[in-house]
Amino acid sequence: MSIKKNFAYNGILTVSNYLFPLLVYPYVSRVLGVTNIGICNYVDSIINYFILFSMMGISATGIREIAAHRDNRDKMDGVFTSLLYLNAIFTLVAALVLVGVIYCVPQFFEYRRLMWIGVVKLLGNLFLCEWLFRGVEYFRYITKRTIAIKLIYILLVFLCVRKQADYVLYFLLTSLSVVANALVNCYCSRRLASLRPAMIHISPYLKSFLTVGVYLILSSFYTSFNVLFLGLVAGPTEVGYYTTATKLFTIVISIYTAFTQVMLPRMSALYAQGERDAFLQVIHKSESVLLSLSIPLVIFCLVFAPDIIAVFAGAGYEGAYIPTRVMMPLIFIIGYEQILVLQILMPMKKDVEIFLNAFIGALVGVGLNLYIVHAMGWHSVGSAVVWLISEVVVLLSAQYWTRRTTGQRFPVRMFLRNVTAYAPVAIVCLLIYVCTPSVAPLIRLLIAGTAFLLVSLGVQIRFVKDETLMQMIDKVSNKFKYINS
């Protein structure tokens, strides 16, 4: 399947993973309230840490190894069996430690009902095996399955979650959606790979599994660790503000994440086949797509953050306004990091460089959390500042290793050209924001969103002219012409 089709399917998938919560979150944020939302997100951050340990580097390693051997069923069976066995060992250890932690840490015991639901989610992740389907580029199947289960999940949330005390039920439904995906994947994976215990060989994958896993754990110290630390220092209400802001951010970044996830198996295959020119060409294409998408989105979200939060979460979430604005530049920063790490360093198996990169970010993240969030008492705003500074440091570190490895430099000219080209978007957004102070947030967003899309589209067609996006625009335009003819 072509990159464009994979991007389209994975784009639908990734956006749906955040679009469906976007449909649910305005409802549950109003029904449950900021404190109960904060409790659910706090417990989920704890569970996700144990999931992070159980999964380690299985996703990146699995995609890379499956993509490299997808034309040889015997080798792919061996890779699948070995990685699943390795994943099972770490999942069992993580589950046992989690159960012990529930009864040993008073702050966790207080939320033991939610924590036990989290144990189910942890075990369900073992059988998800998403890396198998991504490795063979079965994005169409992944998209259809995920959307179907998400629709059922949304229906159940609206039917069952009706009052503040239903936050436990809400957390249960969210966790069971992961288990449902895992069960469907277990059934469908039999067409692609078989379990063959005689072919288990852990040693070829252990180094990558651990190195990438440690990288992800270290990375969490300047991303998801913020939620855990904020909950311990400031309580669930501040967690509610911060996680509301991060949820909005992840919805926006999902557009480019879709493209990056499609690129990983393709980049791994290109590098394994020694096609250096094609490898570098795809990197250039990725940078162009990122700049074309991220710069106008950063501008729009920076200007209209209060209106977006007001519509998205409702009254009582005013404390999320500033954190949202602080973290919006991360749309570009993290997007560019994904190119450097997931599309360049990881396919080239530069695991040591990836580890060192994350280690630097972890040191900065932990240090800044202790100082800004705790000592200075900035709480949710401080967590956003910590994330922003940490990611800038990580980007600079990743750029250093990439330049040493491939000679790939930061695309300064392309960046400046896009910033200049999208200046009209900034002007339009600021004019609408300043001139409509008394307009209701939803109405103002509809007006601003329409103007934003039209101006951004005009800038793209007239000045930027990114090849990938122009092809997609032409395709959509041709379909509309066909329908109207």
C-alpha positions in Angstrom: 0.0 0.0 0.0 1.3 3.5 -0.9 2.5 6.0 1.7 -0.4 8.3 0.9 -3.0 5.6 1.5 -1.2 4.5 4.7 -1.0 8.2 5.8 -4.7 8.6 5.1 -5.7 5.5 7.1 -3.3 6.2 9.9 -4.4 9.8 9.9 -8.0 8.7 10.3 -6.9 6.3 13.0 -4.8 8.7 15.0 -7.2 11.6 14.7 -10.1 9.3 15.7 -8.1 8.2 18.8 -8.3 11.9 19.9 -11.4 13.0 18.1 -13.6 10.4 20.0 -12.3 11.6 23.3 -12.9 15.1 22.0 -16.6 14.1 21.7 -16.7 12.4 25.1 -14.5 14.8 27.1 -16.8 17.8 27.0 -19.6 15.6 28.3 -17.6 13.8 31.1 -15.8 17.0 32.1 -19.1 18.6 32.9 -20.7 15.5 34.5 -17.7 14.4 36.6 -16.2 17.8 37.4 -12.5 18.9 37.4 -11.5 17.0 40.6 -12.9 13.6 39.5 -11.4 14.1 36.0 -8.2 14.8 37.8 -8.5 11.6 39.8 -9.0 9.4 36.7 -6.1 11.0 34.9 -3.9 10.8 38.0 -4.6 7.0 38.4 -4.3 6.5 34.6 -0.8 8.2 34.7 0.3 5.7 37.3 -1.1 2.7 35.3 0.5 4.0 32.2 3.9 4.0 33.9 3.6 0.3 34.6 2.4 -0.3 31.1 5.4 1.6 29.9 7.7 -0.8 31.8 5.8 -3.8 30.6 5.9 -2.8 27.0 9.4 -1.3 27.1 10.6 -1.0 23.4 8.2 -3.6 22.0 6.4 -1.1 19.7 9.4 0.4 17.9 11.4 -2.9 17.9 8.4 -4.9 16.8 7.6 -2.6 13.9 11.2 -2.4 12.8 11.8 -6.2 12.9 8.4 -7.2 11.4 8.9 -4.7 8.6 12.3 -6.1 7.9 11.1 -9.7 7.6 7.5 -9.3 6.4 8.2 -11.1 3.1 9.4 -14.2 4.9 6.7 -15.9 7.0 9.0 -18.3 8.9 11.3 -15.5 10.0 8.3 -13.3 10.9 6.8 -16.1 13.0 10.0 -16.3 14.9 10.2 -12.5 15.5 6.6 -12.4 16.6 6.9 -15.3 19.0 10.2 -14.1 20.5 8.9 -10.5 21.0 5.6 -11.6 22.5 7.3 -14.0 24.9 9.7 -11.2 26.0 6.8 -8.8 26.4 4.9 -11.4 28.5 7.8 -11.7 31.0 7.9 -7.9 31.5 4.1 -7.7 31.7 4.0 -10.3 34.4 6.6 -8.6 36.5 4.9 -5.2 36.1 1.5 -6.6 37.1 3.0 -8.2 40.3 4.8 -5.0 41.3 1.6 -3.0 40.6 -0.5 -5.2 42.8 2.1 -4.8 45.6 2.3 -1.0 45.2 -1.5 -0.7 45.5 -1.3 -2.0 49.1 2.0 -0.4 50.1 1.6 3.2 49.0 -1.2 5.1 50.9 -1.9 7.5 48.0 -2.5 4.6 45.7 -4.5 2.5 48.2 -6.9 5.4 48.4 -7.8 4.8 44.7 -7.6 1.0 44.8 -10.8 0.4 42.9 -9.4 2.4 39.9 -6.0 0.8 40.4 -7.4 -2.7 40.1 -9.2 -1.7 36.9 -5.7 -0.5 35.7 -4.3 -4.0 36.3 -6.8 -5.3 33.8 -5.7 -2.6 31.3 -2.1 -3.5 31.9 -2.7 -7.2 31.1 -4.8 -6.3 28.1 -1.9 -4.4 26.6 0.2 -7.6 26.3 -2.3 -9.0 23.7 -2.7 -5.8 21.8 0.2 -6.6 19.4 -0.3 -3.4 17.5 3.3 -3.5 16.4 2.6 -6.6 14.3 -0.1 -4.9 12.2 1.9 -1.7 11.9 5.0 -3.6 10.8 3.1 -5.2 7.8 1.3 -1.8 7.2 -2.2 -3.1 7.9 -3.4 0.4 8.6 -6.8 -0.2 7.0 -7.6 -3.0 9.4 -6.3 -1.1 12.4 -8.4 1.9 11.5 -11.7 0.0 11.0 -11.3 -2.0 14.2 -10.4 1.0 16.3 -13.2 3.2 15.1 -15.8 0.4 15.6 -14.8 -0.2 19.2 -14.5 3.6 19.9 -18.1 4.1 18.7 -19.3 1.4 21.1 -17.2 3.0 23.9 -18.8 6.4 23.2 -22.3 5.0 23.2 -21.7 3.3 26.6 -20.2 6.4 28.2 -23.2 8.6 27.2 -25.6 5.9 28.4 -23.9 4.9 31.6 -22.0 7.9 33.0 -24.6 10.2 34.3 -23.4 11.7 37.7 -20.2 12.6 39.5 -20.0 9.3 41.4 -19.7 7.5 38.0 -16.0 8.4 37.6 -15.1 4.7 38.4 -17.5 3.4 35.7 -16.0 5.9 33.3 -12.5 4.7 34.0 -13.7 1.1 33.7 -15.2 1.7 30.2 -12.0 3.5 29.1 -9.8 0.6 30.2 -12.1 -2.1 28.7 -11.8 -0.4 25.3 -8.1 -1.3 25.4 -9.0 -4.9 26.3 -11.6 -5.1 23.5 -9.0 -4.0 20.9 -6.6 -6.6 22.2 -9.1 -9.5 21.9 -10.0 -8.6 18.3 -6.3 -8.4 17.5 -5.6 -11.8 19.0 -8.2 -13.3 16.7 -7.0 -11.4 13.5 -3.3 -11.8 14.1 -3.5 -15.6 13.2 -3.6 -14.6 9.5 -0.3 -12.8 9.8 1.9 -14.7 12.2 1.8 -17.9 14.3 3.2 -18.7 17.8 6.1 -21.1 17.4 7.7 -21.7 20.8 10.5 -23.7 19.2 11.7 -20.5 17.4 12.0 -18.3 20.6 15.2 -16.4 20.5 15.2 -13.4 22.9 18.8 -12.4 22.7 18.7 -10.8 19.2 16.0 -8.4 20.3 16.8 -7.8 24.0 19.2 -5.0 23.6 16.9 -3.0 21.3 13.9 -3.9 23.5 15.6 -2.6 26.7 17.4 0.4 25.1 14.3 1.8 23.4 12.3 0.9 26.5 14.6 2.8 28.8 14.5 5.7 26.3 10.7 5.8 26.6 10.9 5.6 30.4 13.4 8.4 30.5 11.3 10.3 28.0 8.3 10.0 30.4 10.2 12.0 33.0 9.5 15.1 31.0 6.1 14.1 29.7 3.8 11.8 31.7 5.8 12.0 34.9 4.5 15.6 35.1 1.0 14.3 35.8 2.2 11.9 38.5 4.4 14.5 40.2 1.7 17.2 39.9 -0.8 14.9 41.6 1.5 14.2 44.5 2.4 17.8 45.0 -0.7 19.8 44.1 -3.7 17.3 44.1 -6.3 16.2 41.5 -7.7 19.6 40.7 -4.4 20.9 39.3 -4.0 17.6 37.5 -7.4 18.2 36.0 -6.3 21.6 34.6 -3.0 20.2 33.2 -4.4 17.1 31.7 -7.2 19.1 30.0 -4.6 21.2 28.4 -2.5 18.2 27.4 -5.5 16.4 26.0 -6.2 19.3 23.7 -2.5 19.4 22.7 -2.4 15.7 21.8 -5.5 16.0 19.6 -3.7 18.7 17.6 -0.3 16.8 17.4 -2.1 13.6 16.3 -2.3 14.9 12.8 1.4 14.8 12.3 1.9 11.7 14.5 -0.2 9.8 12.0 2.4 10.6 9.3 5.3 9.7 11.5 3.9 6.3 12.4 3.4 5.5 8.8 7.0 6.5 8.1 8.7 4.2 10.6 8.2 0.8 8.9 8.9 2.4 5.5 12.1 4.1 6.7 13.2 0.9 8.4 12.7 -1.0 5.1 14.5 1.7 3.0 17.5 1.7 5.4 17.7 -2.1 5.5 17.7 -2.2 1.7 20.5 0.4 1.5 18.5 3.0 -0.4 20.1 6.1 1.1 18.8 8.6 -1.5 15.2 7.5 -1.0 15.8 7.5 2.8 16.9 11.2 2.7 14.2 12.2 0.3 11.5 10.9 2.7 13.1 12.8 5.5 12.9 16.0 3.5 9.3 15.3 2.7 8.5 14.7 6.4 10.0 18.1 7.3 8.0 19.8 4.7 4.7 18.3 5.8 5.5 19.1 9.5 6.2 22.8 8.8 3.1 23.1 6.6 0.8 21.7 9.3 2.4 22.7 12.5 3.1 26.5 12.1 -0.5 27.5 11.3 -1.9 25.2 14.0 0.5 26.7 16.6 -0.7 30.2 15.7 -4.4 29.3 15.9 -4.2 27.5 19.2 -2.0 30.1 20.8 -4.5 32.8 20.0 -7.8 31.0 20.7 -6.7 28.7 23.6 -9.3 30.2 26.1 -12.1 29.7 23.6 -11.1 26.2 22.8 -10.9 25.2 26.5 -14.2 26.9 27.2 -15.9 24.9 24.5 -13.9 21.7 25.1 -14.2 21.4 28.9 -16.8 24.0 30.0 -16.9 26.2 33.1 -14.4 25.6 36.0 -11.4 24.9 33.7 -10.1 28.4 33.5 -6.9 27.2 35.2 -6.1 25.4 31.9 -5.8 28.5 29.8 -2.2 29.4 30.5 -0.9 25.8 30.4 -2.5 25.3 27.0 -0.8 28.4 25.6 2.6 27.4 27.1 2.6 23.9 25.5 1.3 24.8 22.0 4.8 25.3 20.5 5.3 21.7 21.2 3.3 20.9 18.1 6.3 21.8 16.1 9.0 20.8 18.6 7.7 17.3 19.2 6.9 16.8 15.5 10.5 17.6 14.5 11.8 15.3 17.3 9.7 12.5 15.8 11.5 13.0 12.5 14.9 12.9 14.1 14.3 10.0 16.5 11.6 7.8 14.9 12.5 8.4 11.2 16.3 8.7 11.3 18.0 7.4 14.5 15.6 4.5 15.2 15.6 2.9 11.7 19.4 3.3 11.7 19.4 1.4 15.0 21.3 4.2 16.8 20.0 2.9 20.1 22.8 4.3 22.2 22.3 7.8 20.8 18.6 7.5 21.4 19.2 6.5 25.0 21.6 9.4 25.7 19.1 11.8 24.2 16.4 10.7 26.5 18.7 10.6 29.5 19.5 14.3 29.1 15.8 15.1 28.8 15.0 13.1 31.9 17.6 14.9 34.0 16.2 18.3 32.9 12.6 17.2 33.4 13.1 15.9 36.9 15.2 18.9 38.0 12.7 21.4 36.6 9.8 19.6 38.2 11.4 19.8 41.6 12.2 23.4 41.2 9.4 25.0 39.1 6.4 22.8 40.1 7.3 22.1 43.7 9.7 24.7 45.1 8.2 27.7 43.1 4.6 26.4 43.4 3.7 27.0 39.8 1.7 23.7 39.7 -0.1 23.1 36.4 1.5 26.1 34.7 4.9 24.9 35.9 4.3 21.4 34.6 3.6 22.9 31.1 6.8 25.1 31.3 8.8 22.0 32.4 7.5 20.0 29.4 8.3 22.8 27.0 11.8 23.4 28.2 12.6 19.7 28.4 11.4 19.1 24.9 13.5 22.0 23.5 16.6 20.4 25.2 15.8 17.0 23.8 15.3 18.5 20.3 18.7 20.1 20.4 20.3 16.9 21.6 18.6 14.8 18.9 19.7 17.3 16.3 23.3 17.0 17.5 23.2 13.2 17.2 21.5 13.2 13.9 23.9 15.7 12.4 26.9 13.6 13.6 25.3 10.4 12.2 23.8 11.6 8.8 24.9 15.2 8.4 21.2 16.2 8.5 20.9 19.8 9.6 17.9 21.8 10.8 15.9 23.1 7.8 16.5 26.8 8.6 15.5 28.1 5.1 12.4 25.9 5.0 11.4 27.0 8.5 11.8 30.7 7.8 10.0 30.5 4.5 7.0 28.8 6.2 6.9 31.3 9.1 6.9 34.2 6.6 4.3 32.6 4.4 1.9 32.0 7.3 2.1 35.5 8.6 -1.3 36.3 7.2 -2.8 33.5 9.3 -1.4 35.1 12.4 -2.8 38.5 11.4 -6.3 37.2 10.7 -6.4 35.2 14.0 -5.3 38.2 16.0 -7.8 40.5 14.3 -10.7 38.2 15.0 -9.7 37.6 18.6 -9.3 41.4 19.3 -12.4 42.5 17.5 -14.8 39.9 18.9 -14.3 40.0 22.7 -18.0 39.7 23.6 -18.8 36.9 21.1 -19.6 33.5 22.6 -16.6 31.1 22.5 -18.3 28.6 20.2 -19.4 31.2 17.7 -16.0 32.9 17.7 -14.3 29.5 17.1 -16.6 28.8 14.2 -15.8 32.2 12.6 -12.1 32.0 13.3 -11.9 28.3 12.2 -13.5 29.0 8.9 -11.2 32.0 8.2 -8.2 30.1 9.4 -8.9 27.1 7.1 -9.5 29.4 4.1 -6.4 31.6 4.6 -4.2 28.6 5.4 -5.4 26.7 2.3 -4.7 29.8 0.2 -1.2 30.2 1.6 -0.5 26.5 1.0 -1.7 26.6 -2.6 -0.1 30.0 -3.5 3.1 30.1 -1.6 4.2 27.0 0.4 3.1 24.3 -2.1 4.1 21.2 -0.1 4.2 18.3 -2.5 2.4 15.8 -0.3 -0.3 18.1 0.9 -0.9 19.5 -2.6 -1.5 16.0 -3.9 -4.0 15.5 -1.2 -5.7 18.8 -2.0 -5.8 18.0 -5.7 -7.3 14.6 -4.9 -10.1 16.0 -2.7 -10.7 18.8 -5.3 -11.1 16.2 -8.1 -13.5 14.2 -6.1 -15.7 17.2 -5.5 -15.6 18.0 -9.2 -16.6 14.4 -10.0 -19.5 14.6 -7.6 -20.8 17.9 -9.0 -20.4 16.9 -12.6 
